[in-house]
Amino acid sequence: MEGGVRLRAGVSKQDVREKVWDYLEASGLADFPRPVHRRIPNFKGSHQACCSIKELDAFNRASEIKVDPDKPLEGVRLAALQARKTLLVPTPRLRAGLFNKIVPPPGATKEILRICATSQGIKEYSMPVGLDGKARVDLVVVGSVAVSEEGWRIGKGEGYADMEYAMMVSMGAVQADTPVITIVHDCQVVDIPEDLLDDHDLTVDYILTPTRTIKTNCKRPKPQGIIWHKVSYEMLGKIPILKSLRYKEKQTGKDVTLQDERSDLVNASPPAALNEVVMAENTGPQAAVGSAQLGQHYVENDSLSHRLEGSGVITTVYVGNIPPGVRVSELKCALREFQATPLRLSWQGAQHRAFLDYKDKATAERAVSSLKGLSLGGNTLRVELAKNQRNKGQAEINSQKLI
């Protein structure tokens, strides 16, 4: 941009971010919240830029719109609500799923709609949309730190917008031709070297500024889904919904090897195998298989009675919201996949639940964390420590001490 942000040869993405943030602050263009560094920056004139979205056919045709929760996009969220469109906003840092749907109260006034479009309104007037919410997004609106007229985008460096889009592709919520729009100040439109872009980077089709509407005609392909070999165990832990998407994609035969999985497998000890367990509670293998198919109660364990000494207090994890059509074999497969194999599994399919026994509380809590967000058969499972911990192992040890 003339007289604006100038980039030297050989810049990195972070160099571009710092240049834009510094320029917005130094030029008096930055707006609340400040400082704009390490944020999708808000700027003076953002509402004007947002209002121009109402002139786009892509907006007027859309019925379901995903808009990021950043402050400079508040005007777009308001425009969507005023137009009675379905508004989806990503959950903060994707910690509790992918989307929240903004649901204004019946008969909402203009002032209430304005509040619904703010960060506070997102908290007060939203409801979560699960993996199986069948979202069909017609338009995606993202924030940017910098963007080029070719449609190449740089975010704040945490990768959430790129990951959100990839996850939407994985869910079938967006198509290859779903338009992507960004809202920025004119000074944020810069010449970004194409060699800075990676295959996971999201590109944009329209750029809206306070003075211009730019159609990029971008030819660079958008992400085709989650690039699993770039996903780390740390990211999998921070974004629970990734675990469910990974499990679903693995079931379809896709390669879901993680970035650091090989080194982790080399160092990890092999988990107890649920397919080598012994049936308990006076049921033979044939009866257990039959009861599993009928959804009746039965227990699988790995010779637990021989290993109770020294194992500590057995801690139980409750797994609920299991759909009627799900079999115990599917749950076992998921437990192995997420490295959450228990000492014992108590399946109560008729009650749509199961109980998992672990050797101690720390192991049980790790399992809860690993399984958080897991979806089976169309339901997101409820996974938590059981309210009444079943310390059968400790009771047996104590009874032996009394003899």
N, C-alpha and C positions, 0 to 999 in steps of 0.2 A: 504494500500500500504506500502511496506517495506520502512522504513526510512522516510515516508511521514506523512500525517495527521493521527493522532491517536485519537480515540474517547473513552472517558470514559463511563462507564456504566451509564445508566439513562440520557443520553443526550437528549436535545430537538432538534427540527428542527433548531431553531435559533442558538443553540450551534454548530451544524454541519456547518451552514453557516459561522459563525464567525471564526471557526477553519480553514476552507478552505480559506477564504479571507485573514486571517492573514498569513497563510502559503505561499500563492502565493506572497504576498508582501514581506515577510521576506526572501524568497528564491530567489528573483530576477526573478521570473517566470511571474510576472504580466506584462501586456502590455497595451498600450493606449486603451481606456481612463482610467486614474487612478485618485484616488485610486479605486481599484476594489470593495470595500465594497459597499453593497446595489445595486450591478449590477449583471447581468450575466457576469462573469469575462472574459475579454480577456486575452490571455496568449501567451507566446512565443512558436511558433510551431503550432499555430492554423491553418495557411494556409496549412501546411503539413497534419494535421489531416483532414481538409476539402477535400483535394485532393483525399484522399483514398476512398471517397464516390463513385468515378467513377469506382471502382473495384467491387461494389456491384450490383448484379442482380436487387435488389429492385430499385436502382436508374436508371439503364439502361432500365428497363421495363416501368418506370413511364413516363407519358406524362404531368401530372399536379402535381406540387410540391408546398407545402406550407412550407416556411422557415421563421422563426422568424427574426426580424430586428436587432438582437444583433450583435455587432462587431465581435465576434469570429466565426460567421456563414457566414461572407462575402464571404469566399472562396466557400462555397456551393452554394450561390446565383449566383456567377460567373460561376461555373461549370454548373448550370442549364441553364443559359442564353447561354453559349457557345454551349451547347448540343441542343439548340433551343427548350427547354421545356417551358411550360407555368409556369411562376413563380408567385406565390401568396404570399404576405407579409401582415401580420396583420396590421391594422391601429394602430397608436400610442395609446396605452391604450384603444383601441376599442371605441374611442370617436366618430368616424365618420363612423361607420359600422364595418364590420368584415375584409374584404380583400381589398388590393390594388393589381391590376395586373400590373406587370412591363412590359412596352411596349417600347423596344428600338426603336430608329428611324430607318427607312429603310436604309439598307447598313451600319449599325453600325460597326465601327472598333473595334478591340480588346480593345483599350483604352476607347471607349465609353461604351462598355459592362462592363469594369472594373468599370467605374463611376456609371453605372446603378446598380451595386451590392452594392454600398455604401449607407450610410444613406442619403447623399445628392441626389444620383441618385434615390432613392426611392421616394423622394419628387418631383423630376423634371420629371421623366419618368414613372409615374404610373397613373392609372385610377381606380376609385372605382368600386368594384363588389358588387352589392346589394344583398339583401336576396334572390332575385329571379333570380340571375345570373346563376343558375344551375351548380355551381362548383362541380366537381367530383375529389377529391384529391386522387392521387395514392400513395403519400408519404408525411410524415410529419417530419419536422426537427425542433427540439427545442433546446434551450440553457438550461444549467443546472448549478447550483452551485455545486451540488454533485450528484453522482449516484453510485449505487452498481452494482456488476456484475450480480446480480439477476434481474436487470432492474428497481429497485426502484429509483425514482428521487426526488430531492429536488430543487426547484427553488429559486428565490430571496425573496419569501414570499408574493408577491402581488396576486398570483393566476391567472394571465392572461393566461399563457399557458394552465393550466387546464381548464379554462373557454372557451378559444378558441376551444379546442378540443371538449368540451361538446356541444358548439354551433354548431360545424361542424356536430356532430352526430344528433343534433336536425334538422339541415337543410338537412340531408341526404348526406352531402358532403364526409363523410368517412364511411367506413364499419368496422366491427369488426376485419377484417384481414388486414386493412391498416397499413403498417409498420410505426413505429415511431423510429427516429434516433436522438441521441444527440452527440454533439461534445464537448469534454472536454480535459483538460490536464490529464496525468496519475495520478497526485496527487489528482485529484478530484474524482477518483474511490475509494470509501471507503465502509466500512461495515456499512450499514444503518440498524438499528433495524427495523424489519417489523412493530412493534407496533407503530412506528411513522407515518405510512401511514394511510390515510383516504380514504373513498370510492370515493372521488372526485379527488384523486391524479392520474395524468397521469404516466403510466409506459412506458418504452422504450424497443424496440426489438434489437437495435444495439447501441453500444457505440464505437465511433471513437476517438482515441487519437493519438498523434504524433508517437507512437510506436506500437499500437495494434488496431485490429478490434475485438470487443467482441460481439458475438451473445449471447444474454441473455437467450433465450428460456423461457422468462417470462411467467408464468402461471396465474399471478394475472390479473383479468379482468380490462380492461380499463373502464373509465366512460361511462355509457350507455346513457348519455344525461345530460341535466341541472338538477341539484338537487335543485328544487325551494325552498324547506324549508331551504336551506342554503344561499339563496339570500336575501339580505336586500333591503329596500327602497333606501338606500344610493347607493348601487351598481346599482340598477335599474336606478337611476338618472345619474350615471356616465357613464353607457354603454347603450345608447339609443336603440341599436338594440335588447337588451334583452326584451324591451317592446313589440316589434313586435313578437318575438319568443314566448313570454309568451301568447300573445293574440292568436296566431295561435294554440298553444298547448291546450289552454283552449277550443278553438272551437272544438277540437277533443275529448274532455272529460277528458283530463289529469288533475290531481290535481296540480295546480300551486300556492298553498298557500305559501306566502313568510314567511321568518324567523320571521319578526316582524309584520306580518299583523294582528294577533289577537289583540295585544295591540293597534295597530293603529286604528282598527275598533271600539274598545271600546271607544277611545277618540275622534273619528271623528264624526262630525255632518253629518247627512244624506244629500247627494247631491240632488239638484233638479232633479226630475225624468222626463226624456224626454218623457216617454210613458204616462205622464199625462198632456201633453201640450195642448194648445188650438190653432186651426188653425187661421191664420190671413189673411190679404190682400184680404178680400171679397171672400174667398174660403171656402166652407163647407167641412166637413170631407170626404165625398165621393169624391168630386172633388180633394181634396188634395191627397188622396190615389191614385187616378187614375193618377194624374200628376206625382207623385213620381215614379210610375212604368214606365211612359213614359220619365222620365228624365227631366220634365219641372220644371220651377221655382216655388217654393212655400216656405212659411215661417212657422215655428213652434215657438211658444213662450209660456211662462208660465205666462200669464196675465201681461205682462211687463208694460202695461200702468198704472196698479194700483200700481206699485212699483218703479216708476221712482224717486219720491221725495226722496232725501237723498241718492240715490244710486251712485252719482258721475257721472263722464263722461263715457258714454258707450264706450268701446274699442272693436274693431272688429279684429278677427283673420281670416286670409285667409287660406283655405285648398284647394290645387290644386293637379293636376295629378291624379285625381280620375278616375279609369278605367270605361269604359262604362257599364260593367256588374254589378257594385257595386250599391246596393240600399241604400237608406237613413237609413233603419233600421240597416244595418251593421255599418254605421258610428256612429249612436246613441249608439249601443252596445259598440263600441270601446271607445266612449267618457265616458260612464259610467264606463267601465273597468279601464280607466286611470284617473278617478276622475277629468275629465275636462268638466263636463256638463255645457253648456252655459245657459244664460238667454233666448237666442233666436238662432235658427238655420235657416239659409236661404240656401236652397238646390237648386243648379243650375246644375243638372246632365247633361243636354245637353252641358253645357260648361265645364264639368268635374271639377267642383269646388263647394265649399260651403263657407258660411261666418258664423262665430260664434260670437255672441255678449256677452261680459262679463261686469260685473258691474263697473270695473275700470281697469286701465292699469296693475296694479300688478297681478290681477287675470288672465288677458289675457296672461301675460308673463309666469306665472306658467303653464298655459295650453299649451303654445307653447313648453315649456321645457318638459312637460309630454308626449306630442304627437310626439316629435322629433324622427324620425326613424320609425314611424308607417307605416306598409305595409298593404294594402288592395287589394284584387283581383289581386295580382301580381305586384303592383306598390308601390314604396315607396312614400308616400304622401309628398307634399311640404306644410309645415306648418310655417306660419310667421305672424307677425302683418300686417294687411292690410295697404297698402300705404296711402289710403285716409280714415282716421278714420271716421266712420259714427256715429256722436254724436247726433242721433235723440232724445235720452232721454234728453240731456242737452238743445237741441233746444226747446223741448216741455216745459221744466221748464222755460226757458227764455221767451217764448211766453206768458206763464201764468203770469209771473211777469209784463209784459207790459200791461196786460188787466186792 
